[in-house]
Amino acid sequence: MTSPTPHLPFPDPAERQRLNAALTTTGTDTGFWDDHGRPAPWPDDIDQWTPTSDPTTPEPGQPPF
């Protein structure tokens, strides 16, 4: 069975560097944020990330995100 939502390819390191420079110049964000909530560049290890389909249940009193 194919995934209902396709996984888009991650940019290679050179492309990430170019995108990060352009994003910094224009003030746009990548959709990633640092620990302080500020927009962050593409992570260097993004090509090692794997999607997960395991739903997680938050601890009581914790927001679901």
Buried (B, 14 or more C-beta within 10 A) or exposed (E): EEEEEEEEEBBEEEEBBEBBEEBEEEEEEBEEEEEEEEBBBBEEEEEEEEEEEEEEEEEEEEEEE
